[in-house]
Each structure stands twice: as C-alpha cells, then as structure tokens.
C-alpha cells in the first residue's frame, strides 16, 4: 500500500491560517467605529404605563379582615 505524503501539509495549513487571518482583518477594517463614544443619559423619559394611569389598589391577604 502506498504511504500518505504529508510533506506539504504544514505549508497548506500555514497558508490557510494566514489567509483566514488576513480575510478577518480586512473584514474588521471595513467597520466604522465611533471615534468618541459618549455616555447616554442615565435618566430616561418616564413613559406612563396603562396601569399607572388609573388608580388601583392591591389587597394583600394579611391586610384583609379576618373572618
């Protein structure tokens, strides 16, 4: 049976890894990142929720009169 020739494997794998690295760098270099990111305001405008528009009262079982 003939032997499997593995003498070119290192060159093939090394060139493949280098090509993938270069392609990744080219892809990442096309992204535009903001030069000076600013912090967003932590205070946001409060949106009223439907249940805050009308008065509701929640009764807990402990506050109900005992029967």
PyMOL commands that set and color helices and strands:
alter all, ss='L'
color gray80, all
select helices_A, chain A and resi 9-29+50-53
alter helices_A, ss='H'
color red, helices_A
deselect
rebuild
show_as cartoon
